[in-house]
Amino acid sequence: MFQLESKRDRLSLICLLGPFLGLWIAFWMIPSLVGIDLSLRDAGFDSSKESALFSFTQTGNSSYIGIGNYLSLLDDRKFWKSLLNSSLYISGSLLIILPLSFVLAICLRDLGRRMQAILLFCLMIPGLAMPSVLSNLFYLFFHGREGVLNQLLIIPLGFDPIHWMMDPNFILLSMILQCVWRWTGIVTLYFLCGLSGIPNWQYEVVKMEGLGTISKFRYLWFPNLGNLFLFAAVFLTVEGLASFSGAYVMLGGSGGILDSGLLFVTYLYQVAFPGGSGRFDFPTAAAMSVLVVPLVALVLFWILRIRRSDSVE
């Protein structure tokens, strides 16, 4: 067990951990406690006032109502709709990005370094661009009959043009494709680095054994890149749940027709600001955030638990 044998060691540990712990307390612990406290309060402000934030600073304007905000969310249809859309958005992104990025990484690995660097940079451009810029470009790609996708693919194939951002059947799909376009290059870089880290002798053994693609995945790639798949899945899950700017630019914060593209963060914004609810309801918005945290933690724990069980076996 690690022990600090001198005052100098203790001082070094404090110097190393002090800034991290200070920032963690200031920017995570304190805001989390404030959010929990806020979620237990009534809205408690006069709607005739210009600023709802000002009313929360006034003594007695915001009383505690316990779990009332949480109970109201259980009957909120749009809240459950946003969670369902976010789940479908995350699931669709994972099912497309992970295998696509892995295949691209395998293809890039066999190329020369110069060509590999050029193609990888092109794949990473959407991930390096600002979300607002990317969303505007993607909006032009999907917008109406004159959109690039309709002009270059749908109409030439003889189909009627698809109104991607106006048809409830395609709104969420277009948002998933936006996520795929943005993050495929970054995840490909992760997998390419992982493939480069596999020892050459393992490739030589696989070549001598004459293993096929499926056998390579089972005995070579997955054992070496399993943790990297897990990391990419967790990264995309957290990013998908927190996704806001892309959906806001494409749908204007409305969630689209019939709330087909309403994501969790978009609805949280609608509740907290006059984008949808017409009032500043910060307590309910805080309750939404607090209520989702254990659900996400449970899903991530379940994923990590499964990976740990597989590694033990």
N, C-alpha and C positions, 0 to 999 in steps of 0.2 A: 504494500500500500504506500502511496506517495506521501512523504512527510516533509515538512519545512524544517530544516535543521538550524537555520540561523535567521536573525532579524533581516538580513539582506535578502534572503529568499522570500520572506513574507512581504517585504517592501516591493520587491520585483513583481510578485504576484498581484499586489494591490495596484501597482502602476499599469500592469497589463490588463487586468479585469475591470479596474475602476471606470475608465471611459465607457467601456461597453455596458456595464451595469447602470451607469448614470444615464446614458442615452436610452437604454431599455426601460428604465423606470419613468423617464421623462416623456418618452414618445410612445410607449406601449402600456405600461402598467397604469399610470395615472389616467390617460384617456379611456382605458378599458373600465376602470372604476367609475369614472364620471359618466360613461355611457350606460353602465348598469344602473347607477343612481337615477339617471334621466329616464330610463325605461320604466321606472316604477312611479313616475309622476304623471299627473294629469296635464293636458295641454295648457290649461290655466292661463290663457292670455286674452286680452281684449282685442277682438278682430278689427276694431276701429283704429288701433294704433298702427303706425307705419312699420314698426320693426318688432317681430316676434322675439328676436334675440334679446331685445331690451327688456321685454316683459319677464323673462326668466331671471333677470337680475334683481327683480323687485321682491321684497319680502312678502310672503303670503300669497303671491300670484300663482304659484305652482305647488299644489298639494300632492301628497303621496296617495296613490290609489292601489298600491300593491301590484298584483299580477293582472290588473284589468286590461292593460294594453296587450298583454300576451293572449288573454282569452278572446279579445276582439279579433286578433289575427287568425285564430283558429276558425273563425266564421267568415274570414275574408277570402272571397273567391279569387280575386286578382292576386293575392299573396301566394296561394297554392298554384295558380296558373304560372306565375313567374318562376316558382321553384321547378315546376314541371318543364317549362321551356329551357331553363338553365341546365337541368339534368340532360335533356335531349341535346342541347347545344354542346355540352361537355362530352357526352357519349359519342355523338357523331364526329366531333373533332378528334377524339382519341382513336376511333376506329379507322379514320382516314389518315391522320398525320403519322401515327407510329409506324404502320407497315410501309407507307409511302416513303417516309424519311429513311427507314432502314434499307429499302431497296435502292434508293438513290445513293445512300452511303456506300453500299456494296459496288454499285456501278462506278462511282467516283474513285473508289480505292484502286481500281485496275487501270486508271488513266495516268498519264504523265503528270508531274507536279504542276507544270505551267497550266495545262488545260484544266486540271483539277481545281487550281486556285481560281481561275476565271469563272468556271461554272458554279463553284461554291459561292463566290461573291455575288453572282447574279441571283442565286437562290436566296441569299441572305438580305438582299436589298429591301424586300417588303418588311422584314423584321426590324431593320435598322431605321426605316422611315417613321416619321411621326404618325400616330394613329389617325389624327384628323386628316392629314394629307392622304394617307392610304385609304381611308373611308370615302373621301371625295372621289378619288380615282375609281374605287370600286362602285360607287354610286353611278358614275358615268358608264361603267361596264354593264350594269344591270338595268339602267333606267329606260323604261318604256320600249317602244318599238325601235327607236334609234339607238338603243344600247348596243355595245360592241358584241355581246354574246348573241343577241338576236340577229344582228346583221351578218356575222361571220359563221354562225353555226346553226341556229334554229331555222331561220328563213331559207337559207340555201338547201337544207335537207327537206324542205317542203312542208314544214310544220308551221302552224300559226304562231306568231310572236307571243312570247310569255311576258306578262307584266310581273316581273319578279318581285318588285317592292309593293305591289298592290294586290297580289293574289295571296290569300292566306295560306294556300298550299305550298307556296314557294318562298315565303318571307324567311322562315327559320332556316331553310336550306341555303339561301343566299348568304345568311349570316355565318353559317358553318363553313361555307366555301371561302368567305372572307378570312375566317380564322385559319383555315388550311393554307391559304395563300400567304398569310403573314408569318406563321410559325414553322412551316415545313423546312425552310432553309436553316433556321436555328437548330432544330432538332436533328437535321441531317448532319450538321457540324458536330453535335454531341456523339452521334453514332460513328461518324468518321474518325473522331479522336479515339473512341473505344476500340474500333477495329484496328487502328494503328498500334494500340497498346497490347494486342494479342501477340505472344511470342512467335517467332518465325518457325520454331521447331514444331509447334502445334499444326501449323499449315502444312509442314512437310509430312507429318504423320497422317494427316487427313488425305493428302495426295497419294501417299503410299498405300493407304487402305482403300482408295478408290471410292470414297463416300460421296453420295449424291447430295443434292441441295437440301433435302429434308433432313438427312443425317447430319449434314454440316450444321444446320440450325440447332439440332437437338444436342449434339455432342461438342460443338465448337463455339458457335456464336452465342446461343442463349446462356450457357454456363458462365461465359466471360462478360456478357453484356446484360445479364438479367437485372442487376442493380441499376444499370443505366436506363433500361426500359422503365423501371420503377420510378426513377428520378424524373424522367420526361413525363410520365403519366401524372405524377403529383404536381409537377410544374404546370402542365396544361390544365389540370383540374382547378388549381388555385387561380390561374389566370382567367379561365373561363367563368368562374364564379364572380370574379371581380371585374369582368369585362363591362365597360361602360361607353368609352369614347366612340368606338366603332358603331355600336348600336345607336348611340345618340345622334351621330352625324347622318346615318343612313335613314333613321326613322323619326328624328326630331324629338326623341324622348317620349314618344307616344306609345310605343310598343306595336305599332302597325295596326292594320285592320283586324278586328276581333282579338286584339292583343296577341296575335300570332307570333310576334317577335319580342314580346315583353319579357325581359330578363330580370333577374332578382335585383341587381343594382339599379336598373332603370326604374323599377317600381319603387325602390327605396328613395330614389331621387324625387319621384312624383309625390310621395308621401311627405318628405321633408321640406320640399319647396313647391311653389304653386304650379309645377309642370302638369299635374294631373288632378290632385285632390283639391286645389284651390285654396289651401291654407298651409301654414307652417306647423306641421305636426311632428316636431322633433322627438317627443317621447315614443310615439308609435314607431318611427323610423329606427330609433335606438333599440326598441324591443325586437324589431325585425332582425337587426344585426346580431343581437345577443342570442336570439332564438336559433339562428342558423349556425352559429359557431360550434355548438356541440354536435350538430348533425354532420358538419364537415369533418370535425375531429374524429367522429366515429367511423366515417367512411375511410379516412386516411389511415386510422388505426387498423381497420379491417384489411386494407391493402397491404400494409406493412406486416401484419400478422400472417397473412397468407404467404408472403415472400419468405418470412422467417421460417415457417413450417416446411416450405419446399427446400430451403437450404439445409435444414436439419436432417431431413430425410435423405 
